[in-house]
Amino acid sequence: MKLSMMIRSISSTLVVLLLWSVVTPSQCPGRLSYVNRNQVDPDEISLNRVVGRAVDSRGVAVPEICIGLFTNKGHRLIAQVRANSEGRFAFKALPEGRYRLVARMPNYDYLCPVNARVRIMKARRKKQSMTLHLVPRSLDQCSWADVK
């Protein structure tokens, strides 16, 4: 591995650890605000439940990140959770429908927020887990979500 790649990898991990130590669970706002910095609208993700894990570009957990589920139209907050120390999160008892999932560190703007289109369909039998990929802000890439 080249030295520059190792330095970038180590600095990415240090930023996540710094965020975790600076942004405590009590710093998630009472009501998470909607934000969308995507240049292109992402494909819709269909699930029967919204559970998963937040990670950085190397797969390291992003702990204590705030995650909100908003209506697709009007962007009204429906529910919000905070990821645990391992980056894992789960929403409980959500009605079927189309939503926008937003994951962000409200008091720290280094990581680009995730904004994903989500459709909850109870008829889907396959249990899938989301992965929220959080990357630093840049001109040509923002954070995204996918499923396993």
Sequence and secondary structure as in RCSB ss.txt:
>XXXX:A:sequence
MKLSMMIRSISSTLVVLLLWSVVTPSQCPGRLSYVNRNQVDPDEISLNRVVGRAVDSRGVAVPEICIGLFTNKGH
RLIAQVRANSEGRFAFKALPEGRYRLVARMPNYDYLCPVNARVRIMKARRKKQSMTLHLVPRSLDQCSWADVK
>XXXX:A:secstr
  HHHHHHHHHHHHHHHHHHHHS GGGS SS       SS    EEESS EEEEE TTS B TT EEEEEETTT 
 EEEEEE  TTSEEE  S  SEEEEEEEE TT  SB  EEEEEEE TT  S   EEEE  B  SS   EEEE 
